[in-house]
């Protein structure tokens, strides 16, 4: 199964969360290895959107909705991305990503 090409990826999620240095669960250092920074958050969004061409695996289903995982490459980085199709909505949205061995 593939997620829709117009799945939701917000500037806030990229610039204010995954690319923003933090004290815990900091993903910005990992993403910097691929050349992704707050200043070029749009490039990360474009590259995340390219992962939507890959097959997804359904993950947890809970009170929020159905989660999905897509594993792939962003430039030279192997990642697992998490997407959520919230109950009552039509489009999944990007939640987060992790380094993937």
Residue pairs with C-beta under 8 A, 6 or more apart in sequence:
1 55
1 56
1 58
2 52
2 53
2 54
2 55
2 56
3 52
3 56
3 68
3 70
3 83
3 92
4 52
4 91
4 92
5 49
5 52
6 91
7 49
7 52
7 83
7 91
7 92
7 93
7 94
8 91
8 92
8 93
8 94
9 45
9 48
9 49
9 93
9 94
10 93
10 94
11 41
11 45
13 93
13 94
13 95
14 41
14 44
14 45
15 38
15 41
17 96
18 27
18 28
18 31
18 44
18 96
18 97
19 27
19 28
19 31
19 36
19 37
19 38
19 41
19 44
20 28
20 38
21 28
21 29
22 28
27 96
27 97
27 98
28 37
28 38
30 77
30 99
31 37
31 44
31 74
31 77
33 76
33 77
34 74
34 75
34 76
34 77
35 43
35 75
36 43
36 44
36 47
36 74
36 75
44 74
47 74
47 75
48 74
48 81
48 94
48 97
51 70
51 72
51 74
51 81
52 70
54 70
54 71
54 72
55 70
56 68
56 69
56 70
56 83
57 68
57 69
57 70
58 66
58 67
58 68
59 67
59 68
59 69
59 82
60 67
61 67
63 87
64 84
64 86
64 87
65 84
65 85
65 86
65 87
65 89
66 84
66 85
67 82
67 83
67 84
67 85
67 95
68 82
68 83
68 84
68 85
68 92
69 80
69 81
69 82
69 83
70 80
70 81
70 83
71 78
71 79
71 80
71 81
71 100
72 78
72 79
72 81
73 79
74 97
77 99
78 99
78 100
78 101
79 97
79 98
79 99
79 100
80 97
80 98
80 99
80 100
81 94
81 96
81 97
82 94
82 95
82 96
82 97
82 98
83 92
83 93
83 94
83 95
84 92
84 93
84 95
85 91
85 92
86 93
